[in-house]
């Protein structure tokens, strides 16, 4: 048993619902371990969700979309206030999930079309641009001997990559990033009515922007994701302009925010357990394994949501119809029935890729190849150019409060120069 495991088993948890803070991402793993052993499925009074913590149960829920629907995946944890709803109504906001909250047959139809232009061919084509973006970001701080890795690298690099794919100019990066933050806070955080209002306005601007991207591709065809989707529609593909805009609405958020967090969390763990970083410096062939272990050990998305469409059962616990369900993938990824010594960060782990960080089943993340490609290239360049990079001493790590994304607020690193 590791020291972390021993400490977790001694944690003074007694009642799952009262001890569970669904918005606390600081260090939830000790509670997850206790819950898997003592209350693997429990009800949270705080958010009104049944919480699921074991790997086998979570995988089974993901795999049964008929009984456990995804239509609440993008629903606000705290409903939008009346004034916020009016702002969005007057602004013409009609956005709907691109894929994650859809179910067959619409999900099957739209995903099949999206896969034809959001796959290996296009990712391979932009690989040189990814490396160029990564190199330029490192060039900007390498001579300083220090950086906030989150704000100076991880924050912009995935956005710049994704926006190349979608055809968004670099000058629009700050705006789209701010809209993505608003979407995250409105959907997964616990905002007051007053706090919701500026984000509601941002959502109107965000949706109008996505619609404008689609319209522009009719006027000027382009070799990018919206250009591909519009061309396929013109060739007879069964997809509407609103559905194309909905895909962009989803991709322009999920396609970079999660990769930003993956890069920050992954580098933090590699530098915390420094023998792993040194192993990558010595042998870059270990990088693919390091990417998978980062996804397992410290995932961007800790939890995701489902809704029971009928009376059901999870792990022997009755789940009434219409119940909301919170699946804790961050717990599943440390389930010792699947991963030996799960609290040990080990880039040579042979089954790390069995993690559930990208979900499972029909909603398995469409962009998972791009995320892994980006982080792999980033690690190649960082370990080559900054082999002596270390965490700045005596810093604390804080994470944004919400129910799904484990997002650090800063990550200070340093290295010798000269």
C-alpha positions as CSV (number, residue, x, y, z in Angstrom):
1,X,0.0,0.0,0.0
2,X,1.3,3.5,-0.9
3,X,1.6,6.3,1.7
4,X,-1.3,8.1,-0.1
5,X,-3.5,5.0,0.0
6,X,-2.8,4.5,3.7
7,X,-3.7,8.1,4.5
8,X,-6.9,7.8,2.4
9,X,-8.1,4.8,4.3
10,X,-7.7,6.7,7.6
11,X,-9.7,9.8,6.3
12,X,-12.5,10.6,8.8
13,X,-15.3,10.4,6.2
14,X,-18.5,9.1,7.7
15,X,-21.4,10.2,5.5
16,X,-20.9,10.3,1.8
17,X,-23.5,13.0,1.0
18,X,-22.4,15.4,3.8
19,X,-18.6,14.9,3.2
20,X,-18.8,15.2,-0.6
21,X,-18.2,18.7,-2.0
22,X,-19.0,18.3,-5.7
23,X,-17.4,21.7,-6.5
24,X,-14.1,21.1,-4.7
25,X,-11.3,20.1,-7.1
26,X,-8.4,20.8,-4.8
27,X,-7.6,17.2,-3.9
28,X,-10.7,15.0,-4.1
29,X,-8.9,11.6,-4.6
30,X,-8.8,10.6,-0.9
31,X,-12.6,10.9,-0.7
32,X,-12.9,9.0,-4.0
33,X,-11.0,6.1,-2.6
34,X,-13.1,6.0,0.5
35,X,-16.3,6.2,-1.5
36,X,-15.3,3.4,-3.8
37,X,-14.8,1.2,-0.8
38,X,-17.7,2.3,1.4
39,X,-20.4,4.0,-0.7
40,X,-19.6,3.5,-4.4
41,X,-23.0,4.9,-5.3
42,X,-24.6,7.6,-3.1
43,X,-26.9,10.5,-3.4
44,X,-25.6,14.1,-3.1
45,X,-28.1,16.4,-1.4
46,X,-26.0,19.4,-2.5
47,X,-26.6,19.0,-6.2
48,X,-29.4,16.4,-6.3
49,X,-27.4,13.8,-8.2
50,X,-26.6,10.1,-7.6
51,X,-22.8,9.9,-7.6
52,X,-21.0,6.9,-9.0
53,X,-17.4,6.2,-8.2
54,X,-16.4,2.6,-9.3
55,X,-14.8,1.9,-12.7
56,X,-17.1,-1.0,-13.7
57,X,-20.3,0.9,-12.8
58,X,-19.2,4.0,-14.6
59,X,-18.2,2.1,-17.8
60,X,-21.5,0.3,-17.7
61,X,-23.5,3.5,-17.5
62,X,-21.5,5.1,-20.4
63,X,-22.2,2.0,-22.4
64,X,-26.0,2.0,-22.0
65,X,-27.2,5.2,-23.6
66,X,-30.7,3.9,-23.9
67,X,-31.2,3.8,-20.1
68,X,-28.7,6.5,-19.1
69,X,-29.2,9.4,-21.5
70,X,-26.8,12.2,-22.1
71,X,-29.3,14.9,-22.5
72,X,-28.3,16.6,-19.2
73,X,-24.5,16.6,-20.0
74,X,-24.6,20.3,-20.8
75,X,-27.4,21.4,-18.5
76,X,-26.4,24.1,-16.0
77,X,-25.9,22.7,-12.5
78,X,-27.6,25.9,-11.3
79,X,-30.4,26.9,-13.7
80,X,-30.1,30.2,-15.4
81,X,-31.9,33.0,-13.7
82,X,-34.9,34.7,-15.4
83,X,-32.9,37.9,-16.3
84,X,-30.2,35.7,-17.9
85,X,-32.7,33.7,-19.9
86,X,-34.2,36.9,-21.2
87,X,-30.8,38.2,-22.3
88,X,-30.2,35.0,-24.2
89,X,-33.7,34.9,-25.7
90,X,-33.4,38.5,-26.9
91,X,-30.0,37.8,-28.3
92,X,-31.3,34.9,-30.4
93,X,-29.3,32.2,-28.5
94,X,-30.6,28.8,-29.7
95,X,-27.4,26.7,-29.4
96,X,-27.7,23.1,-28.7
97,X,-24.9,20.5,-28.0
98,X,-22.9,19.4,-31.0
99,X,-22.8,15.8,-29.9
100,X,-22.3,15.2,-26.2
101,X,-25.9,15.8,-25.1
102,X,-27.5,14.2,-28.2
103,X,-28.8,10.7,-28.5
104,X,-29.3,8.4,-31.6
105,X,-30.5,8.7,-34.2
106,X,-29.4,12.4,-34.4
107,X,-26.2,11.7,-32.6
108,X,-25.3,8.8,-35.0
109,X,-26.1,10.9,-38.1
110,X,-24.1,14.0,-37.0
111,X,-21.2,12.2,-35.6
112,X,-20.7,10.1,-38.8
113,X,-20.5,13.3,-40.8
114,X,-18.2,15.0,-38.3
115,X,-15.8,12.1,-38.2
116,X,-15.1,12.4,-41.9
117,X,-13.5,15.8,-41.4
118,X,-12.3,15.7,-37.8
119,X,-10.0,12.7,-37.9
120,X,-6.4,11.5,-38.5
121,X,-6.0,12.9,-42.0
122,X,-6.7,16.5,-40.9
123,X,-4.7,16.1,-37.7
124,X,-1.7,14.8,-39.6
125,X,-2.0,17.7,-42.0
126,X,-1.7,20.3,-39.2
127,X,1.0,18.5,-37.2
128,X,3.8,20.9,-38.5
129,X,1.6,23.8,-37.5
130,X,1.2,22.3,-34.0
131,X,5.0,22.0,-33.6
132,X,5.4,25.6,-34.9
133,X,2.9,26.9,-32.3
134,X,4.6,25.0,-29.5
135,X,8.0,26.2,-30.5
136,X,6.9,29.8,-30.7
137,X,5.4,29.6,-27.2
138,X,8.6,28.2,-25.7
139,X,10.7,30.8,-27.5
140,X,8.7,33.5,-25.8
141,X,9.9,32.6,-22.3
142,X,12.9,30.3,-22.6
143,X,15.4,33.0,-21.9
144,X,13.6,34.2,-18.7
145,X,14.4,31.1,-16.7
146,X,10.8,31.0,-15.4
147,X,7.2,31.0,-16.4
148,X,3.7,30.5,-15.3
149,X,3.3,27.4,-17.5
150,X,-0.5,27.6,-17.3
151,X,-0.9,31.1,-18.6
152,X,2.2,31.3,-20.8
153,X,1.9,28.0,-22.5
154,X,-1.0,25.7,-21.7
155,X,-3.6,28.4,-22.0
156,X,-3.0,29.6,-25.5
157,X,-1.3,26.7,-27.3
158,X,-4.3,24.3,-27.6
159,X,-6.6,27.2,-28.6
160,X,-4.2,28.3,-31.4
161,X,-4.0,24.7,-32.6
162,X,-7.8,24.3,-32.6
163,X,-8.4,27.6,-34.2
164,X,-6.2,26.6,-37.1
165,X,-8.4,23.6,-37.5
166,X,-11.6,25.6,-37.3
167,X,-10.3,28.6,-39.3
168,X,-10.5,31.2,-36.5
169,X,-7.9,34.0,-36.8
170,X,-5.3,34.3,-34.1
171,X,-6.6,37.7,-33.3
172,X,-9.9,36.2,-32.1
173,X,-8.2,33.9,-29.5
174,X,-8.8,36.1,-26.5
175,X,-12.5,36.5,-27.3
176,X,-13.2,32.8,-27.9
177,X,-11.2,31.8,-24.8
178,X,-13.3,34.2,-22.7
179,X,-16.5,32.8,-24.2
180,X,-15.3,29.3,-23.4
181,X,-14.7,30.3,-19.8
182,X,-18.2,31.8,-19.6
183,X,-19.7,28.6,-21.0
184,X,-17.8,26.5,-18.4
185,X,-18.9,28.7,-15.5
186,X,-22.5,28.8,-16.5
187,X,-22.7,25.0,-17.1
188,X,-20.6,23.5,-14.3
189,X,-20.1,26.2,-11.6
190,X,-22.4,27.5,-8.9
191,X,-22.9,31.2,-9.9
192,X,-25.3,33.7,-8.3
193,X,-27.9,35.4,-10.4
194,X,-25.8,38.5,-10.7
195,X,-22.7,36.5,-11.6
196,X,-24.6,34.8,-14.4
197,X,-25.5,37.9,-16.4
198,X,-22.2,38.9,-18.0
199,X,-21.7,35.2,-19.0
200,X,-25.2,35.1,-20.5
201,X,-24.2,38.1,-22.7
202,X,-21.0,36.3,-23.7
203,X,-23.0,33.2,-24.8
204,X,-25.1,35.3,-27.2
205,X,-21.9,36.7,-28.7
206,X,-20.4,33.2,-28.8
207,X,-23.4,31.6,-30.6
208,X,-23.6,34.5,-33.1
209,X,-19.9,34.0,-33.8
210,X,-20.4,30.3,-34.5
211,X,-23.3,31.0,-36.9
212,X,-21.1,33.6,-38.7
213,X,-18.4,31.1,-39.2
214,X,-20.9,28.8,-41.0
215,X,-22.3,31.7,-43.1
216,X,-18.8,32.8,-44.2
217,X,-18.0,29.3,-45.6
218,X,-20.8,29.7,-48.1
219,X,-19.4,33.0,-49.2
220,X,-15.8,31.9,-49.2
221,X,-15.1,28.1,-49.1
222,X,-12.1,27.1,-46.9
223,X,-10.0,24.1,-46.1
224,X,-11.0,23.9,-42.4
225,X,-13.6,22.1,-40.2
226,X,-16.5,24.5,-40.9
227,X,-15.5,24.6,-44.6
228,X,-15.5,20.8,-44.8
229,X,-18.9,20.6,-43.1
230,X,-20.5,23.2,-45.3
231,X,-19.1,21.4,-48.4
232,X,-20.4,18.0,-47.2
233,X,-23.8,19.6,-46.7
234,X,-23.8,21.0,-50.2
235,X,-22.8,17.6,-51.5
236,X,-25.9,16.1,-49.9
237,X,-24.9,15.3,-46.3
238,X,-27.9,15.3,-43.9
239,X,-26.9,18.1,-41.6
240,X,-28.3,21.6,-41.1
241,X,-26.5,24.9,-40.7
242,X,-27.7,25.1,-37.1
243,X,-26.2,21.6,-36.4
244,X,-22.9,22.7,-38.0
245,X,-22.9,25.8,-35.8
246,X,-23.7,23.6,-32.8
247,X,-20.7,21.4,-33.6
248,X,-18.5,24.5,-33.7
249,X,-20.1,25.8,-30.5
250,X,-19.0,22.5,-28.8
251,X,-15.6,22.1,-30.6
252,X,-14.5,25.7,-29.9
253,X,-15.0,25.0,-26.2
254,X,-14.1,21.3,-25.6
255,X,-11.4,21.2,-28.2
256,X,-9.0,23.4,-26.3
257,X,-10.2,23.9,-22.7
258,X,-9.7,20.2,-21.8
259,X,-6.3,20.1,-23.6
260,X,-5.2,23.2,-21.7
261,X,-5.9,21.5,-18.5
262,X,-4.3,18.2,-19.6
263,X,-1.1,20.0,-20.4
264,X,-1.0,21.8,-17.1
265,X,-2.0,18.8,-15.0
266,X,0.3,16.5,-16.9
267,X,3.4,18.7,-16.6
268,X,2.7,19.3,-12.9
269,X,2.6,15.6,-12.2
270,X,5.7,14.9,-14.3
271,X,7.6,17.5,-12.4
272,X,6.2,16.5,-9.0
273,X,7.2,12.9,-9.6
274,X,10.4,14.0,-11.3
275,X,11.9,10.6,-12.1
276,X,9.2,10.5,-14.8
277,X,10.3,13.8,-16.3
278,X,13.9,12.7,-16.3
279,X,12.9,9.4,-18.0
280,X,11.3,11.4,-20.8
281,X,14.4,13.6,-21.3
282,X,16.5,10.4,-21.6
283,X,14.0,8.5,-23.7
284,X,11.4,10.4,-25.7
285,X,9.8,7.1,-26.8
286,X,8.1,7.0,-23.4
287,X,6.1,10.1,-24.2
288,X,3.0,8.3,-25.5
289,X,2.8,6.4,-22.2
290,X,3.3,9.6,-20.3
291,X,0.3,11.2,-22.1
292,X,-1.9,8.2,-21.2
293,X,-0.8,8.1,-17.6
294,X,-1.4,11.9,-17.2
295,X,-4.9,11.3,-18.5
296,X,-5.5,8.5,-16.0
297,X,-3.8,10.1,-13.0
298,X,-4.8,13.7,-13.3
299,X,-7.6,14.1,-15.9
300,X,-9.0,17.3,-17.2
301,X,-12.5,16.1,-16.8
302,X,-13.1,14.5,-13.4
303,X,-16.8,14.0,-13.7
304,X,-19.6,13.8,-16.3
305,X,-23.4,13.6,-16.2
306,X,-26.2,11.3,-17.3
307,X,-29.9,10.9,-16.6
308,X,-31.9,7.7,-16.0
309,X,-34.6,7.4,-18.6
310,X,-36.4,4.7,-16.6
311,X,-36.1,2.9,-13.2
312,X,-32.7,1.4,-13.2
313,X,-29.9,0.1,-10.9
314,X,-26.2,1.0,-10.6
315,X,-23.9,-1.2,-8.5
316,X,-27.0,-2.7,-6.8
317,X,-28.4,0.7,-5.9
318,X,-31.9,1.5,-7.2
319,X,-31.9,4.6,-9.4
320,X,-35.5,6.1,-10.0
321,X,-36.5,7.2,-13.5
322,X,-35.4,10.8,-14.3
323,X,-32.7,10.8,-11.7
324,X,-29.5,12.8,-12.5
325,X,-26.3,10.9,-12.3
326,X,-22.7,12.2,-11.7
327,X,-20.0,9.8,-13.0
328,X,-16.7,10.4,-11.3
329,X,-14.1,9.3,-13.9
330,X,-11.4,10.7,-11.7
331,X,-12.3,8.0,-9.2
332,X,-12.7,5.3,-11.8
333,X,-9.2,6.0,-13.1
334,X,-7.8,5.1,-9.6
335,X,-9.9,2.0,-9.1
336,X,-7.5,-0.7,-7.9
337,X,-9.6,-3.4,-9.5
338,X,-8.3,-2.1,-12.8
339,X,-5.1,-0.3,-12.1
340,X,-2.5,-1.7,-9.7
341,X,-1.0,0.8,-7.2
342,X,-3.5,3.4,-8.7
343,X,-2.1,6.3,-6.6
344,X,1.4,5.9,-8.1
345,X,2.1,8.1,-11.2
346,X,4.0,5.8,-13.5
347,X,4.6,6.6,-17.2
348,X,5.6,3.0,-17.9
349,X,2.2,1.7,-16.7
350,X,1.1,-0.9,-19.3
351,X,-2.7,-0.4,-19.1
352,X,-2.9,3.4,-18.5
353,X,-4.9,3.8,-21.7
354,X,-7.8,2.0,-20.1
355,X,-8.7,5.2,-18.3
356,X,-12.2,6.7,-18.8
357,X,-11.1,10.3,-19.2
358,X,-12.5,10.4,-22.7
359,X,-15.7,8.6,-21.7
360,X,-16.8,5.4,-23.2
361,X,-19.4,4.1,-25.7
362,X,-21.1,6.1,-28.4
363,X,-20.0,9.4,-26.8
364,X,-16.3,8.6,-26.7
365,X,-14.5,11.9,-27.2
366,X,-14.2,12.7,-30.9
367,X,-11.1,14.9,-30.4
368,X,-9.1,12.5,-28.2
369,X,-6.5,11.9,-31.0
370,X,-5.9,15.6,-31.4
371,X,-5.5,16.1,-27.6
372,X,-3.0,13.4,-27.3
373,X,-1.1,14.5,-30.4
374,X,-0.8,18.1,-29.1
375,X,0.4,17.1,-25.6
376,X,2.8,14.6,-27.1
377,X,4.4,17.2,-29.3
378,X,4.5,19.7,-26.4
379,X,6.4,17.1,-24.3
380,X,8.8,16.4,-27.1
381,X,9.8,20.0,-27.4
382,X,9.7,20.8,-23.6
383,X,11.9,17.9,-22.6
384,X,14.3,18.6,-25.5
385,X,14.7,22.3,-24.9
386,X,14.0,22.6,-21.1
387,X,15.4,19.3,-19.7
388,X,16.1,20.9,-16.3
389,X,12.7,22.5,-15.9
390,X,11.4,22.2,-12.3
391,X,8.5,23.3,-10.2
392,X,9.1,26.6,-8.4
393,X,9.4,25.8,-4.7
394,X,6.9,26.6,-2.0
395,X,4.0,27.2,-4.4
396,X,0.5,26.0,-3.7
397,X,-1.9,24.7,-6.4
398,X,-5.4,26.0,-6.5
399,X,-8.2,24.7,-8.8
400,X,-11.3,26.4,-10.1
401,X,-14.5,25.3,-8.2
402,X,-16.9,23.4,-10.5
403,X,-18.3,19.9,-10.8
404,X,-16.4,18.6,-13.8
405,X,-13.1,20.2,-14.8
406,X,-10.0,20.0,-12.6
407,X,-8.5,23.3,-13.8
408,X,-5.4,24.7,-12.1
409,X,-5.2,28.5,-11.7
410,X,-1.4,28.7,-12.1
411,X,1.7,26.5,-12.5
412,X,5.0,28.2,-11.9
413,X,8.2,26.5,-13.3
414,X,11.8,27.5,-13.5
415,X,15.1,26.4,-15.1
416,X,18.7,27.6,-15.3
417,X,19.7,30.0,-18.0
418,X,23.0,31.1,-19.4
